[in-house]
Structure formats: C-alpha cells, structure tokens
Amino acid sequence: MFSCTAIEANKGFYLGAFAETPDSANTPSITVDGTELTASPVFYGYIQCYLEGVAINGATEQTHTAIEKGNYSVSYEYASDCVGLSTSEGISVNVTALSNNPLNEVLVIYPNPSNGTFYVDELNSNTSRIRITDMLGCTIKQLQVSSEKAQLDISDAPSGVYFISVMTDKRISTYKLLKN
C-alpha cells in the first residue's frame, strides 16, 4: 500500500515509499461483557477509549473496564504523515454490578480497607478469573482461581480506590477495594 509520505529533498528521482501502516484505520466497534469493554477488530496503532466524548486517561488498550455508567466510544489512529482516525459508534453502558453485594451473591472480601493484602472467600469452586483495576480502568493484577479462597496482594500499588472483578462462566461481579 502506498503512503502519502512527503518526497525527500535532494534524493533524486522519487516515485513513492512503502509504508508499514495504511493511510486510514478500520472503524472500530465496542462489545460489552459485564463491565469489560472490548474494541474490535484487533488494532496495532493508537487506541483511545472515551466516556461521553472525553478521552479516558490511560484507556489506550484493546479492552477497558467501565467503572461508571455512560456512553463509551473508542478511536483507532495510525501515526503517519497521513493521519487516519476512525471512531466507533457510542455504546451505552449501565454499570450496575458496582454495589457492595450485587445480586445477593455470597462473596466475602476482607479486610476492606487494607494495606494491600485482601482475601476473597466463597468463590465459585469452578475456575474464576479475578482482575483488579484502578480508577482509570487499568489492570493492576489478574489471576485465575480454581479454589473457593484467594489471596490478593496489591501492596506495591499506591493507596487509593481499586475495583475487583470476579468473573465466572455465569456472571461478572465488581466490588470496590480501599487500599490504605
């Protein structure tokens, strides 16, 4: 594919240059699974996720964990002399699983607040995925658990509010963690 790269001065006869990236990006779309947003198709340029049309700081990956309800969109962009920017249609996300005990699920997380070590009890005995994200939706830690208890250590993360998402084959539940 030819790019619209500028002709280099004093280089003689010049027909064009091949570029590693096309001149325009595919138009992305977003799917939602619980609180996880996924942009598709897979993209290797610059990705930016937006909430209500405002760029979300740090949300520059293929997936993003929504921490508040609203209208989300994503843009794909290549960095070249001919900038190709494509933005998805917005998708409304209603994050209802952010309560302390969604759907009366029996899941115990303690101590909360903590200095960084948390315990999760009453997990599904089948394999569960656990992901901890910060307020920007960036993943801090992720693990697979196949027992009814798990120990989570985020002591190396700064103090603040984090979210723990427990994902099973039937649902995703998200809880707030406070790290002192």
C-alpha positions in Angstrom: 0.0 0.0 0.0 1.4 3.4 -0.9 1.5 6.1 1.7 1.4 9.8 1.2 4.8 10.3 2.8 6.4 13.6 1.6 9.1 13.4 -1.0 12.6 13.8 0.5 14.6 16.7 -0.9 17.8 16.1 -2.8 17.3 12.4 -3.2 17.0 12.2 -7.0 14.1 10.6 -8.8 11.4 9.5 -6.4 8.2 7.5 -7.1 6.9 6.8 -3.7 7.5 5.0 -0.5 6.0 1.9 1.0 4.5 2.3 4.5 4.1 -0.2 7.2 0.7 1.1 8.1 -2.2 2.0 5.8 -3.4 5.6 5.4 -6.6 5.0 7.3 -7.7 2.9 10.2 -10.6 0.4 10.3 -13.7 1.7 12.0 -13.8 0.1 15.5 -16.8 -1.3 17.3 -17.3 -2.0 21.0 -18.8 -5.0 22.7 -19.7 -5.2 26.4 -19.4 -8.2 28.7 -20.4 -7.1 32.2 -18.1 -4.2 32.9 -15.5 -5.1 30.3 -15.5 -3.2 27.0 -13.7 -4.7 24.1 -12.8 -2.8 20.9 -12.7 -4.8 17.7 -11.2 -5.7 15.3 -7.7 -6.1 16.9 -5.7 -3.0 16.2 -2.0 -2.3 16.4 -2.0 1.5 16.1 -3.0 4.1 18.7 -6.3 3.2 20.6 -8.2 5.7 22.8 -11.4 5.0 24.8 -13.8 7.8 25.5 -16.6 8.4 28.1 -19.2 10.9 26.9 -16.8 12.0 24.2 -14.0 12.8 26.6 -10.8 10.8 26.4 -10.3 8.5 29.4 -6.8 8.9 30.8 -4.8 5.7 30.4 -7.6 3.9 28.5 -5.4 3.1 25.4 -5.7 -0.7 25.1 -8.0 -3.1 23.3 -10.0 -3.7 26.5 -11.2 -1.3 29.2 -13.1 -1.9 32.4 -16.0 0.5 32.8 -16.3 2.0 36.3 -19.2 4.3 35.7 -22.3 4.3 33.5 -22.4 6.4 30.4 -21.8 6.4 26.6 -18.4 4.9 25.7 -16.7 5.0 22.3 -13.2 4.1 21.0 -11.0 5.5 18.3 -8.2 3.9 16.2 -5.4 6.0 14.7 -2.2 5.4 12.9 0.7 7.8 13.3 1.9 8.7 9.9 2.1 11.7 7.6 -1.5 11.0 6.6 -3.3 10.5 9.9 -6.1 8.0 9.6 -8.5 8.4 12.6 -11.7 6.2 12.9 -14.1 6.4 15.8 -16.7 3.8 16.8 -20.4 4.5 17.4 -21.1 5.1 21.0 -22.4 2.3 23.2 -24.4 3.0 26.4 -23.1 1.1 29.4 -25.0 0.8 32.7 -22.6 -0.4 35.3 -25.0 -1.9 37.9 -22.6 -4.5 39.3 -20.6 -1.9 41.4 -22.7 -2.4 44.5 -21.2 -4.0 47.6 -23.1 -7.2 47.1 -24.6 -7.5 43.6 -27.5 -9.9 43.0 -27.2 -11.1 46.7 -24.1 -13.1 45.7 -22.3 -14.5 48.7 -18.7 -13.3 48.2 -16.6 -12.1 51.2 -13.7 -9.7 50.6 -11.7 -8.8 53.7 -10.1 -6.8 55.2 -11.5 -3.8 53.3 -9.9 -1.3 53.7 -6.5 -3.0 53.8 -2.8 -2.2 53.5 -2.7 -4.2 50.3 -3.4 -7.8 51.1 -7.0 -8.9 50.6 -8.7 -12.2 50.9 -11.7 -13.4 48.8 -13.8 -16.2 50.2 -16.8 -18.1 48.8 -15.6 -18.1 45.2 -17.2 -20.5 42.8 -15.5 -23.8 43.1 -15.1 -23.8 39.3 -12.4 -21.7 37.8 -12.9 -17.9 38.4 -10.9 -15.1 36.9 -10.1 -12.2 39.2 -9.0 -8.8 37.8 -8.1 -5.7 39.9 -8.3 -2.3 38.2 -7.5 1.2 39.2 -9.9 4.2 39.0 -8.8 4.7 35.3 -9.7 1.1 34.4 -6.1 0.0 34.0 -5.5 -3.6 35.1 -3.2 -3.8 38.2 -3.4 -7.6 38.7 -5.1 -10.6 37.1 -5.3 -14.2 38.1 -7.1 -17.5 37.7 -8.5 -19.2 40.8 -9.8 -22.7 41.0 -10.5 -22.9 44.7 -13.0 -21.2 47.0 -10.5 -18.8 48.5 -7.9 -16.4 47.1 -5.3 -14.1 48.5 -4.7 -10.9 46.5 -1.6 -8.7 47.1 -1.5 -5.2 45.7 0.8 -3.8 48.4 3.1 -2.4 45.7 0.2 -0.3 44.3 -0.3 3.3 45.6 -3.0 4.0 48.2 -6.5 4.6 46.7 -9.7 3.1 45.4 -9.5 -0.1 43.2 -12.1 -2.4 41.8 -12.0 -6.2 41.9 -14.0 -8.0 39.2 -14.7 -11.7 39.8 -15.7 -13.4 36.5 -17.2 -16.8 36.3 -18.9 -18.5 33.4 -22.2 -17.1 34.5 -21.6 -13.6 35.7 -19.1 -10.8 36.5 -19.3 -9.1 39.9 -17.4 -6.0 40.7 -16.6 -4.7 44.1 -14.8 -1.6 45.5 -11.5 -2.1 47.3 -9.8 0.6 49.5 -6.1 0.4 49.9 -4.6 2.4 52.8 
